[in-house]
């Protein structure tokens, strides 16, 4: 369950709904604030290693394709600064010279034939091709304006390229057909196979064909040394072919001034390789909050499993810096999604199908209010974790009921 939290793209829900979404708690809620305190104190006491050297991000990433078959990086998860950088990278004239494929998390592989036709420039209605990202296993994908821009952008770029240079987009998500999903068990079959699906697509369409690909996925899917990540899965047969770029997550947040950041003098955007640096020596909990869980004795724990208690240089090769961490922007929900009442109702139904027993899914009015609140405050804010006492009490009551004589 811990692994699914990070590899399954649930960060978006935890970040925007933590105040009133208890389903994230039972999915091993991200306990943010205690981890931030740990990160800041540990940061000052464990800065060992050389200083990372920032490079201009775009040329550094393009140059990485000269050595590696795959460059894997975060695709934003509604972090606008990262999304904007990715769109800029793809628009660079040198990009099609280096890259054959773009593999995406927010793409239902069931619709790969439709996607291929659309990206190739054929006459495909937008209402048809948007099923690619609207009908995935992850609600975040269907709410994202980034993917509404990404696919048309690649299509437009291809129209200016000769056939042999055109970029293909690969959908990595399992081929879920929501019309056939009737309950949580049906949905769970596909949710449990997300990284397996990604690894399979990469092996079949990229690695075995000796093509070059940009992977756009949440960090949990692309880390080295994490046995449940897609990259680690295919690296068993294709080692040393992937350059992994991470994002800084919660690191360097809540600073008193911008000048107090170790990145204050870095150009924006930058890429910094971390092997042998103090940044690479820091552990995962400096960048991603450890999961909070309640054990069988109803005791609350907040820590990563042992296999994830390693230095970041074991998981990623470099970090992308896109400006001050406290000034990151949250991507707004596009109007065509927010005003599509039928689709919003369908998303709510999907959330209900995936919710654990006893968990209340936000109502339509609550979802609408979230969108309005997001427009009122476009800054990316790490929320306070919910009070765990009610969940501990529920656990104790369940435990007591289980022990009661029937």
C-alpha positions as CSV (number, residue, x, y, z in Angstrom):
1,X,0.0,0.0,0.0
2,X,2.9,2.4,0.7
3,X,4.3,1.7,-2.7
4,X,0.9,2.3,-4.4
5,X,0.6,5.6,-2.7
6,X,3.8,6.9,-4.3
7,X,3.7,5.0,-7.6
8,X,0.0,5.4,-8.2
9,X,-0.2,9.2,-8.5
10,X,-2.1,9.8,-5.3
11,X,0.0,12.9,-4.3
12,X,-2.5,15.2,-6.1
13,X,-5.4,14.0,-3.9
14,X,-3.4,14.2,-0.8
15,X,-2.2,17.7,-1.5
16,X,-5.4,19.3,-2.6
17,X,-7.9,17.3,-0.5
18,X,-6.0,16.4,2.7
19,X,-8.2,18.7,4.7
20,X,-11.4,16.7,4.1
21,X,-10.4,13.5,2.2
22,X,-10.1,10.6,4.6
23,X,-9.6,8.1,1.7
24,X,-6.0,9.3,1.4
25,X,-5.4,8.4,5.0
26,X,-6.4,4.8,4.6
27,X,-4.2,4.7,1.5
28,X,-1.4,5.6,3.8
29,X,-1.8,9.3,4.0
30,X,1.2,11.6,3.3
31,X,2.0,13.2,6.7
32,X,3.6,16.4,5.4
33,X,4.4,18.8,8.2
34,X,6.3,16.4,10.6
35,X,8.4,15.4,7.6
36,X,9.2,19.0,6.7
37,X,10.5,19.6,10.2
38,X,12.7,16.6,9.9
39,X,13.9,17.6,6.4
40,X,15.0,21.1,7.5
41,X,16.9,20.0,10.6
42,X,18.5,17.0,8.8
43,X,19.4,19.2,5.9
44,X,21.6,21.3,8.1
45,X,23.3,18.4,9.9
46,X,23.9,16.0,7.0
47,X,25.2,18.2,4.2
48,X,28.2,16.0,3.3
49,X,29.6,15.7,-0.2
50,X,30.5,18.2,-3.0
51,X,28.2,20.9,-4.2
52,X,26.0,20.0,-7.1
53,X,26.7,22.0,-10.3
54,X,23.6,23.4,-12.0
55,X,23.5,23.3,-15.8
56,X,21.0,24.9,-18.2
57,X,18.2,22.3,-18.1
58,X,17.1,22.0,-21.7
59,X,20.6,21.5,-23.4
60,X,21.6,19.2,-20.5
61,X,18.5,16.9,-21.0
62,X,18.9,16.9,-24.7
63,X,22.6,16.0,-24.3
64,X,21.6,13.1,-22.0
65,X,20.0,11.3,-25.0
66,X,23.5,11.0,-26.6
67,X,24.4,8.6,-23.8
68,X,21.1,7.1,-22.7
69,X,18.2,5.5,-24.5
70,X,15.6,6.9,-22.1
71,X,15.4,10.1,-20.1
72,X,12.7,9.9,-17.4
73,X,11.4,12.9,-15.6
74,X,8.4,14.2,-13.6
75,X,5.4,15.3,-15.7
76,X,4.2,17.8,-13.1
77,X,1.2,16.2,-11.5
78,X,-0.4,19.6,-11.8
79,X,2.7,21.5,-10.8
80,X,2.6,24.3,-13.4
81,X,6.3,25.2,-13.3
82,X,7.3,21.6,-14.2
83,X,4.6,21.4,-16.8
84,X,5.6,24.6,-18.5
85,X,9.2,23.4,-18.6
86,X,8.2,20.1,-20.3
87,X,6.2,22.0,-22.9
88,X,9.2,24.2,-23.6
89,X,11.5,21.3,-23.9
90,X,9.3,19.5,-26.4
91,X,9.0,22.7,-28.5
92,X,12.8,23.0,-28.8
93,X,13.8,22.4,-32.5
94,X,16.5,19.9,-31.4
95,X,14.0,17.7,-29.6
96,X,12.8,15.7,-32.6
97,X,16.4,15.1,-33.6
98,X,17.1,13.4,-30.3
99,X,13.8,11.7,-29.4
100,X,11.6,9.1,-31.1
101,X,8.9,8.6,-28.5
102,X,7.2,10.4,-25.5
103,X,5.8,7.9,-23.0
104,X,3.2,9.4,-20.7
105,X,1.6,8.3,-17.4
106,X,-1.7,10.0,-18.4
107,X,-2.6,7.9,-21.4
108,X,-4.9,4.9,-21.4
109,X,-3.2,2.2,-23.6
110,X,-6.6,1.0,-24.6
111,X,-6.8,4.0,-27.0
112,X,-3.2,3.7,-28.4
113,X,-4.5,3.2,-32.0
114,X,-6.7,6.4,-31.7
115,X,-3.7,8.3,-30.2
116,X,-1.4,7.2,-33.0
117,X,-3.8,8.4,-35.6
118,X,-4.3,11.7,-33.9
119,X,-0.6,12.4,-33.3
120,X,0.2,11.5,-36.9
121,X,-2.1,14.3,-38.0
122,X,-5.2,12.3,-39.1
123,X,-8.7,13.7,-38.8
124,X,-9.6,12.5,-35.3
125,X,-12.3,14.4,-33.3
126,X,-10.9,15.9,-30.1
127,X,-13.8,14.4,-28.2
128,X,-12.5,11.0,-29.2
129,X,-8.8,11.5,-28.6
130,X,-9.3,13.1,-25.2
131,X,-10.5,9.7,-23.9
132,X,-6.8,8.8,-23.9
133,X,-6.1,11.0,-20.9
134,X,-9.6,11.4,-19.5
135,X,-10.3,7.7,-19.1
136,X,-7.1,6.6,-17.2
137,X,-7.0,5.0,-13.8
138,X,-6.0,8.3,-12.2
139,X,-8.4,11.2,-11.7
140,X,-5.5,13.7,-11.8
141,X,-5.0,13.0,-15.5
142,X,-8.6,13.9,-16.5
143,X,-8.4,17.1,-14.5
144,X,-5.1,18.3,-16.1
145,X,-4.8,21.1,-18.5
146,X,-1.2,20.1,-19.2
147,X,-2.3,16.9,-21.0
148,X,-4.9,18.9,-23.0
149,X,-2.0,20.9,-24.3
150,X,0.6,18.2,-24.6
151,X,-1.1,15.9,-27.2
152,X,-2.2,18.7,-29.5
153,X,1.3,20.3,-29.2
154,X,3.1,17.0,-30.4
155,X,0.5,16.7,-33.2
156,X,1.3,20.3,-34.3
157,X,5.1,19.6,-34.1
158,X,4.8,16.5,-36.2
159,X,3.0,18.4,-39.0
160,X,6.1,20.4,-39.5
161,X,8.4,17.4,-39.6
162,X,9.2,14.8,-42.3
163,X,7.6,11.4,-41.7
164,X,10.8,9.8,-40.5
165,X,11.4,12.4,-37.8
166,X,7.9,12.5,-36.3
167,X,7.5,11.8,-32.6
168,X,5.2,9.1,-31.3
169,X,3.3,9.3,-28.0
170,X,3.0,6.1,-26.0
171,X,0.2,5.6,-23.5
172,X,1.5,3.9,-20.4
173,X,-1.6,3.4,-18.2
174,X,-3.4,0.0,-18.2
175,X,-6.2,-0.5,-20.8
176,X,-9.0,0.1,-18.4
177,X,-12.5,0.3,-20.0
178,X,-14.6,2.3,-17.5
179,X,-17.8,1.1,-19.1
180,X,-17.0,-2.4,-17.9
181,X,-15.9,-1.4,-14.4
182,X,-18.8,-2.1,-11.9
183,X,-17.1,-2.2,-8.5
184,X,-13.8,-1.6,-6.7
185,X,-12.6,-5.1,-7.5
186,X,-12.9,-4.4,-11.2
187,X,-11.0,-1.1,-10.8
188,X,-8.4,-2.6,-8.5
189,X,-7.3,-5.1,-11.2
190,X,-6.0,-2.2,-13.3
191,X,-4.8,0.0,-10.5
192,X,-2.5,-2.8,-9.3
193,X,-0.9,-3.2,-12.7
194,X,0.0,0.4,-13.5
195,X,3.8,0.0,-13.3
196,X,3.7,-3.4,-14.9
197,X,1.9,-1.8,-17.8
198,X,4.4,1.1,-18.1
199,X,7.3,-1.3,-18.0
200,X,5.7,-3.5,-20.7
201,X,5.1,-0.5,-23.0
202,X,8.7,0.7,-22.6
203,X,10.1,-2.8,-23.3
204,X,7.9,-3.5,-26.3
205,X,7.8,-0.1,-28.0
206,X,11.1,1.6,-27.0
207,X,13.8,-0.6,-25.6
208,X,13.5,-3.7,-27.8
209,X,13.3,-1.4,-30.9
210,X,16.4,0.7,-29.8
211,X,14.4,3.9,-29.9
212,X,14.9,7.0,-27.8
213,X,12.2,8.0,-25.4
214,X,11.3,10.8,-23.0
215,X,9.3,9.3,-20.1
216,X,6.8,11.7,-18.3
217,X,5.7,10.1,-15.1
218,X,5.4,10.7,-11.4
219,X,8.7,10.2,-9.6
220,X,7.5,6.9,-7.9
221,X,7.2,5.3,-11.3
222,X,10.7,6.1,-12.6
223,X,13.1,5.7,-9.6
224,X,16.0,3.3,-9.8
225,X,16.4,0.8,-7.0
226,X,12.6,0.7,-6.1
227,X,11.5,-2.8,-7.0
228,X,7.9,-1.7,-7.7
229,X,8.7,1.2,-10.1
230,X,8.3,0.7,-13.8
231,X,11.9,1.7,-14.5
232,X,13.3,-0.7,-11.9
233,X,11.2,-3.5,-13.4
234,X,12.6,-3.1,-16.9
235,X,16.1,-2.3,-15.7
236,X,16.4,-6.0,-14.8
237,X,16.7,-6.7,-18.6
238,X,17.8,-3.2,-19.8
239,X,20.3,-1.9,-17.2
240,X,22.1,1.5,-17.5
241,X,19.9,2.8,-20.3
242,X,17.8,5.3,-18.3
243,X,18.7,8.7,-17.0
244,X,16.3,9.6,-14.2
245,X,15.5,13.1,-13.2
246,X,13.7,13.8,-9.9
247,X,11.9,16.8,-8.6
248,X,12.7,18.5,-5.3
249,X,9.3,17.8,-3.7
250,X,9.1,19.2,-0.2
251,X,12.8,20.0,0.1
252,X,13.9,23.6,0.7
253,X,10.3,24.7,1.6
254,X,9.2,27.0,4.3
255,X,12.3,29.2,4.2
256,X,12.3,32.6,5.9
257,X,13.8,34.3,2.8
258,X,14.5,33.4,-0.8
259,X,18.2,34.2,-0.4
260,X,18.5,31.5,2.3
261,X,18.0,28.7,-0.2
262,X,21.0,26.8,-1.3
263,X,19.6,27.2,-4.9
264,X,19.3,31.0,-4.7
265,X,22.0,31.6,-7.2
266,X,21.0,28.8,-9.6
267,X,19.7,29.7,-13.0
268,X,16.1,28.8,-13.7
269,X,15.5,26.2,-15.1
270,X,18.5,24.1,-14.1
271,X,19.5,20.4,-14.0
272,X,22.0,19.2,-11.4
273,X,23.5,15.7,-11.3
274,X,23.7,14.5,-7.7
275,X,26.0,11.5,-7.5
276,X,28.7,12.3,-4.9
277,X,27.0,15.6,-3.8
278,X,25.4,16.6,-0.5
279,X,22.1,16.7,-2.3
280,X,22.5,13.1,-3.5
281,X,23.5,12.0,0.0
282,X,20.2,13.1,1.5
283,X,17.5,10.5,2.1
284,X,14.1,10.2,0.4
285,X,12.2,11.7,3.4
286,X,13.8,15.1,2.6
287,X,11.9,15.2,-0.7
288,X,8.8,13.0,-0.2
289,X,6.9,12.8,3.1
290,X,7.0,9.3,4.5
291,X,3.6,7.6,4.6
292,X,1.5,7.5,7.7
293,X,-0.1,4.2,8.6
294,X,-2.0,2.6,11.4
295,X,-0.8,-0.9,12.3
296,X,-2.8,-3.8,13.5
297,X,-2.4,-2.6,17.1
298,X,-3.9,0.8,16.1
299,X,-0.5,2.6,16.6
300,X,0.4,5.4,14.2
301,X,3.7,5.2,12.3
302,X,5.3,7.6,9.9
303,X,8.3,6.2,8.0
304,X,9.3,4.6,4.7
305,X,9.8,0.8,4.5
306,X,13.5,-0.2,4.9
307,X,14.1,-0.7,1.2
308,X,13.3,3.0,0.6
309,X,15.5,4.3,3.4
310,X,18.4,5.1,1.1
311,X,20.2,8.1,-0.4
312,X,18.5,9.9,-3.3
313,X,21.5,9.2,-5.5
314,X,20.3,5.5,-5.3
315,X,16.9,6.5,-6.8
316,X,17.6,9.4,-9.3
317,X,20.5,10.7,-11.3
318,X,19.7,14.4,-11.2
319,X,17.2,17.0,-10.0
320,X,15.3,19.5,-12.0
321,X,15.1,23.0,-10.5
322,X,12.4,25.3,-11.8
323,X,12.5,28.2,-9.3
324,X,12.0,28.8,-5.6
325,X,10.2,26.0,-3.9
326,X,7.9,28.2,-2.0
327,X,6.8,30.1,-5.1
328,X,5.6,27.1,-7.1
329,X,2.3,27.5,-9.0
330,X,-0.6,25.0,-9.0
331,X,-2.1,24.3,-12.3
332,X,-5.7,25.5,-12.6
333,X,-8.5,23.3,-13.7
334,X,-9.5,24.2,-17.3
335,X,-13.0,25.6,-17.8
336,X,-13.9,22.9,-20.4
337,X,-13.4,20.3,-17.7
338,X,-14.9,22.2,-14.7
339,X,-18.1,23.1,-16.7
340,X,-18.5,19.6,-18.1
341,X,-21.1,18.4,-15.6
342,X,-21.5,14.9,-17.1
343,X,-17.8,14.3,-17.0
344,X,-17.4,15.7,-13.5
345,X,-20.1,13.3,-12.4
346,X,-18.4,10.4,-14.1
347,X,-15.1,11.3,-12.3
348,X,-17.0,11.3,-9.0
349,X,-18.4,7.9,-9.8
350,X,-15.0,6.5,-10.6
351,X,-13.7,7.9,-7.3
352,X,-16.6,6.1,-5.5
353,X,-15.7,2.8,-7.3
354,X,-12.1,3.1,-6.1
355,X,-12.8,4.3,-2.5
356,X,-12.3,2.0,0.4
357,X,-15.3,0.9,2.4
358,X,-16.7,3.6,4.7
359,X,-14.9,6.4,2.9
360,X,-16.9,9.4,1.7
361,X,-16.1,10.8,-1.7
362,X,-16.4,14.6,-2.0
363,X,-19.7,15.7,-3.5
364,X,-20.0,17.6,-6.7
365,X,-20.4,20.9,-4.9
366,X,-17.3,20.2,-2.8
367,X,-15.3,19.4,-6.0
368,X,-16.6,22.7,-7.5
369,X,-15.5,24.6,-4.4
370,X,-12.1,23.0,-4.6
371,X,-11.7,24.4,-8.2
372,X,-12.8,27.9,-7.0
373,X,-10.4,27.7,-4.0
374,X,-7.6,26.7,-6.4
375,X,-8.3,29.8,-8.5
376,X,-8.3,32.0,-5.5
377,X,-4.9,30.7,-4.3
378,X,-2.8,29.5,-7.3
379,X,0.3,28.9,-5.1
380,X,1.3,25.3,-4.4
381,X,0.7,24.8,-0.7
382,X,1.6,21.8,1.4
383,X,-1.4,21.2,3.6
384,X,-1.5,20.3,7.3
385,X,-2.1,16.6,7.8
386,X,-5.6,15.6,9.1
387,X,-6.0,14.7,12.7
388,X,-5.3,11.0,13.0
389,X,-7.2,10.5,16.3
390,X,-10.6,9.7,14.6
391,X,-8.9,7.0,12.5
392,X,-7.2,5.5,15.5
393,X,-10.5,5.5,17.3
394,X,-12.2,3.7,14.3
395,X,-9.4,1.2,14.4
396,X,-9.8,0.6,18.1
397,X,-13.6,0.2,17.7
398,X,-13.1,-2.2,14.9
399,X,-10.6,-4.2,16.9
400,X,-13.0,-4.3,19.9
401,X,-15.9,-5.4,17.7
402,X,-13.7,-8.2,16.2
403,X,-12.9,-9.5,19.6
404,X,-16.5,-9.4,20.9
405,X,-18.2,-12.8,21.3
406,X,-20.7,-13.4,18.5
